[in-house]
Amino acid sequence: MIEVKNISKWFDGVQVLHDISAVFETGKTNLIIGQSGSGKTVLLKCLVGLLHPEEGEIYYDDACLNTMNSEQRKQLRMDIGMLFQGSALFDNETVLGNVIFPLKMFSPLSHAEQLERAHFCIERVGLKNADSKYPSEISGGMQKRVAIARAIALNPKYLFCDEPNSGLDPKTSIMIDELLSDITHEYGITTVINTHDMNSVLGIGEHIIFINKGHCDWTGDDRSIYHSHSQPLNDFVFASRLFKEVKKYMERDSAGV
């Protein structure tokens, strides 16, 4: 579990996060949603320690990130997997080379054990026969799966995903969502996903945090999001034509029409 207590963040005198408190639950897909510029990416960067909030505290289970020394932070990073928006694969490395990289950098395993673990992760994301291919030789969806395999190579307790469906077609996006959800439940990971994709929200949104203008405006799940009393959230949810039609249907249904 990750808990955020009253964190605030400024840039050049402008406050971008306002007294945010939230809990990211273990074994669940926790989604941070909001419009572009809402502060959700800043929040994600604070969670992983790339940015430091001026106020508030961040806890990984019972350990406070704010007060960790360099050795404790290094140990925490061993427990964190990161899936970047653009996959961030090494172009000059094969699929196997990309997945084994964090194991070479941080794992005490022997080379044979590292290979075994890398092959397991590659197979787990459905790329068993792609070991020797380079990123330029595989599709965007396959690249994303390689990035997921690399993110779980060290068997992390926490998995952070920044816009995992960016640039993917709807069918591939659903496949990536389901893969992240399956991995989360299978290994009991605390998964935090930064997204504005409503298909992801409704598909795997077990715990959702809506950020609006730097404030935590609403928390809930994929079942309760349609019934929110937050107008900014309703505007966000029903922004597309598809979800506007869903809203009209729900209003007619509740009116008994």
Secondary structure by P-SEA (a helix, b strand, c coil): cbbbcbbbbbccccccccbbbbbbbcccbbbbbbccccaaaaaaaaaacccccccccccccccccccccaaaaaaaaaabbbbcccccccccccaaaaaaccccccccccaaaaaaaaaaaaaaaccccccccccccccaaaaaaaaaaaaacccccbbbbccccccccaaaaaaaaaaaaaaaaaaccbbbbbcccaaaaaacccbbbbbcccccccccccccccccccaaaaaaaaccaaaaaaaaaaaaaaacc
